Amino acid sequence: MERRRLQRSDKKGAPKWMVTFSDLMTLILVFFILLFSMSVVDATKFRAVAESFQERAIFDFYPSMIPFENPAEDINVKRDPFDDVDDPFKDVLKGESSDRELNKLYEEVRQFLEENQLNEVISASRDDRGVVLVLQERALFETGEAQILEGARPFLSKVGTLLETIPNLVKVEGHTDSRPINTFRYPSNWELSGARASSVIRYIVDNNTIEPYRFMAVGFGDTRPVAPNTTAENLKKNRRVVIVISDPNYNETENN
């Protein structure tokens, strides 16, 4: 009597235990994804973790859990101090911080003007544009000239010192009255107003540690008077330089 040969059935596919193990790994992955979604994650650390997953295979047949192009890119980029704040609140906190800095700067300028009795020739205000300083011609220049007077240097130095503490952009505007000028150096009020704005910026940049790209010089000539050019007093008001320490939340295009 012949012995029956036992027929072995070759089972294909992964062992049964692998299915349970895979389910366990999937649940753990979902758990960490939930933790990730509910937490504030440092961008640099996340990129490092993603790179780690990129380089290792969880299973031989599943090469990577996190597809990530250029995972190490921008690791050393300077981080925004508000990067660890949830997105809905980041802009709000930046705006509040900027307001505090501008308000502090405004108070220091106002106190400086009072202590040095400069309120008659220089005015400071705080509006949507930021901190606005209006300097009358006689506080800065001789008539028809764009060279900074000796007496104007302490105030401009004070402004430069304050600007070193904040990153805001600064717009300097030159304005003249309607009386024409025609000299070799300044053929019209356009050249004179632009030269005066540039002189103010050059003095501040040369005497302080401030990046030049933060400044913009604009010459308006006599196109934006604050009073009719009909009296001597009004002519004085129109001859001025305006320094606008910009509020980053202000959109000049939308408000013009």
C-alpha positions in Angstrom: 0.0 0.0 0.0 1.5 3.2 -1.1 1.8 6.0 1.3 -0.1 9.1 0.2 2.1 11.9 -0.4 1.1 15.0 1.5 0.6 17.9 -0.9 2.0 21.1 0.5 0.2 24.2 -0.7 2.6 27.0 -1.3 0.9 30.1 0.1 1.8 33.3 -1.7 1.9 36.8 -0.2 3.1 38.2 3.1 2.7 36.2 6.3 -0.4 36.8 8.4 1.5 38.6 11.1 2.7 41.2 8.5 -0.9 42.3 8.0 -1.4 43.0 11.7 2.0 44.7 11.9 1.2 46.9 8.9 -2.2 47.9 10.5 -0.3 48.8 13.7 2.2 50.9 11.8 -0.6 52.7 9.9 -2.4 53.5 13.2 0.8 54.9 14.7 1.4 57.0 11.6 -2.2 58.4 11.8 -1.6 59.1 15.5 1.5 61.2 14.8 -0.2 63.0 12.0 -2.9 64.0 14.4 -0.3 65.2 16.9 1.4 67.1 14.1 -1.8 68.8 13.0 -2.7 70.0 16.5 0.7 71.3 17.4 3.0 74.2 16.3 5.9 72.6 14.5 9.3 74.2 14.0 9.8 74.4 10.2 13.5 73.5 10.4 12.8 70.4 12.6 10.0 69.2 10.3 12.3 69.4 7.3 14.9 67.4 9.2 12.4 64.7 10.1 11.1 64.6 6.5 14.6 64.2 5.3 15.1 61.3 7.7 11.9 59.6 6.4 13.0 60.3 2.8 16.3 58.4 3.3 15.0 55.3 5.0 12.4 52.7 3.9 9.8 51.6 6.4 9.3 48.4 4.4 11.3 47.1 1.6 8.4 47.4 -0.7 7.4 50.9 0.4 10.4 53.2 0.0 9.2 56.4 1.6 6.4 57.7 3.7 7.0 61.4 3.0 7.8 62.5 -0.5 9.8 65.7 -0.1 11.7 67.6 -2.7 14.9 69.3 -1.6 14.3 68.5 2.1 17.5 70.3 3.3 16.8 73.4 1.3 16.6 76.7 3.3 17.6 75.0 6.6 19.8 78.0 7.5 17.5 80.7 6.3 16.9 83.4 9.0 13.6 82.7 10.7 10.9 85.2 11.3 10.4 85.7 15.1 6.7 85.1 14.6 7.2 81.7 12.7 6.2 79.7 15.8 2.8 81.5 16.0 -0.3 80.0 14.4 -1.0 81.6 11.0 -4.3 83.3 11.9 -2.6 85.3 14.7 0.8 85.9 13.1 -0.1 89.0 11.1 -2.0 90.4 14.1 1.0 90.1 16.4 3.3 91.6 13.8 0.9 94.6 13.4 0.7 95.1 17.2 4.5 94.9 17.6 4.9 97.4 14.8 2.4 99.8 16.3 4.1 99.7 19.7 7.5 100.5 18.1 6.1 103.4 16.1 4.2 104.8 19.0 7.4 104.6 21.1 9.4 106.3 18.4 6.8 109.0 18.1 6.8 109.8 21.8 10.6 110.0 21.8 10.6 112.4 18.9 7.9 114.5 20.4 9.8 114.7 23.7 13.0 115.7 21.9 11.2 118.5 20.1 9.8 119.9 23.3 13.1 119.7 25.2 14.9 121.5 22.4 12.1 124.0 21.6 11.8 122.9 18.0 8.1 122.7 17.7 7.8 125.9 15.7 9.9 124.5 12.9 9.4 120.7 13.2 6.2 118.9 13.8 5.5 115.2 14.5 2.3 113.3 14.1 1.1 109.7 14.1 -1.4 108.6 11.5 -2.2 105.6 9.2 1.0 106.1 7.2 3.2 105.8 10.3 5.2 108.5 12.1 5.2 111.7 10.0 7.8 114.5 10.6 7.4 117.8 8.9 10.5 120.0 8.8 10.2 123.6 7.7 12.8 124.9 5.2 14.4 127.2 7.7 15.1 124.2 10.0 17.2 122.5 7.4 18.4 124.7 4.5 19.2 128.2 3.3 16.7 129.5 0.7 17.3 127.9 -2.7 19.9 125.5 -1.3 20.0 121.8 -0.4 23.0 121.7 2.0 22.1 120.6 5.5 22.5 123.4 8.1 24.6 122.9 11.1 21.7 123.5 13.4 19.6 120.7 11.8 22.2 118.0 12.5 21.2 117.2 16.1 17.6 116.4 15.2 18.5 114.4 12.1 21.0 112.4 14.2 18.3 111.8 16.7 16.0 110.5 14.0 18.8 108.3 12.7 19.4 106.8 16.1 15.8 105.9 16.5 15.6 104.4 13.0 18.5 102.0 14.0 16.1 100.3 16.4 13.3 99.5 13.9 13.3 97.9 10.4 10.6 100.2 8.9 11.0 101.8 5.5 11.4 105.6 5.3 10.1 107.9 2.7 11.5 111.4 2.5 9.6 114.0 0.5 10.9 117.4 -0.7 8.4 120.2 -1.2 8.8 123.8 -2.4 6.5 126.8 -2.9 5.3 128.0 -6.3 8.0 130.6 -6.9 10.2 129.5 -9.8 13.9 128.9 -9.4 16.4 128.8 -12.3 20.0 128.3 -11.2 22.9 126.3 -12.6 22.5 123.7 -9.9 18.7 123.7 -9.7 17.0 124.6 -13.0 13.5 124.1 -11.4 11.7 123.3 -8.2 11.8 119.6 -9.2 15.6 119.4 -8.9 15.6 121.5 -5.7 13.0 119.4 -3.9 14.6 116.1 -5.0 18.0 117.3 -3.9 16.7 118.3 -0.5 15.1 114.9 0.1 18.3 113.2 -1.0 20.4 115.4 1.3 18.4 114.4 4.4 18.7 110.7 3.5 22.4 111.0 2.8 23.1 112.7 6.2 21.1 110.0 8.1 22.7 107.1 6.3 26.2 108.5 6.5 26.0 109.1 10.3 24.2 106.0 11.4 24.2 102.3 10.8 21.2 102.0 8.6 20.7 100.1 5.4 20.3 102.5 2.5 17.7 100.4 0.8 15.2 101.3 3.5 15.0 104.9 2.2 13.1 106.5 -0.7 13.6 110.1 -1.9 10.8 111.9 -3.6 10.8 115.4 -5.0 7.3 116.9 -5.4 8.3 120.4 -6.3 5.4 122.8 -5.8 2.7 120.2 -6.7 1.5 119.4 -3.2 1.1 122.6 -1.2 -0.4 122.5 2.2 -1.6 126.2 1.9 -2.3 128.5 -1.0 0.8 130.3 -2.2 -0.7 133.7 -1.7 1.1 135.0 1.5 4.6 134.9 2.9 3.5 132.7 5.8 1.9 130.2 3.4 5.0 130.1 1.3 7.0 129.2 4.4 4.6 126.3 5.1 4.9 124.9 1.6 8.7 124.9 1.7 9.3 121.8 3.7 10.7 118.2 3.9 8.5 115.4 5.1 9.9 112.3 6.7 7.4 109.4 6.7 8.5 106.4 8.9 6.2 103.9 7.3 3.7 101.7 9.0 4.1 98.3 7.3 0.3 97.7 7.6 -0.4 100.8 5.5 -1.0 100.2 1.8 -0.1 103.5 0.0 -1.5 102.3 -3.3 -5.0 101.6 -1.9 -5.1 105.0 0.0 -4.0 107.2 -2.9 
